[in-house]
């Protein structure tokens, strides 16, 4: 084995070792406890090539983000806006899509990411959390909730991924 082959083998070995130790972790997009769960890797999970049971491939972070964006844009195309009930104000908000955040995570069996959305009536910027079920194909958005209004969080998460409401004084 020449030096170039040894170098390639070393790079491959380091990559495999990194994956075995959990692979890269994605940092939270914002400071503080944004969301519980674990961040996902950009590329899908592993599958076995030979023998044993096949391991189900995990969806990529890009697939989760694309599912959320398509879900929102489908509602906008049908209804003129993405609507969501605001449990604090008691109103139904009409929102337009701004972007899906880069960070994607997993809590239990659901994947999640956040979006920025603009309220068409008030102009307020909202941060919505979307949960995506990957148990079946195609991927499916199963829940959406208002996390922040004009960067003011309505809830946070504890170490066990339970949502904890924030009081107005605690914001």
Protein Blocks (a to p, Z undefined) as FASTA:
>chain_A
ZZklmmmmmmmmmmmmmmmnnpaadddfbgcjfbgcjdddfbdcdddfbgcidddddddf
klmmmmmmmmmmmmmmmnopacdddfknopacddddfbdcfbdcdehjbccdddddddfk
lopacdddddddfkbccdddfbdcdfbgghiafbdcdfkopacdddfklZZ
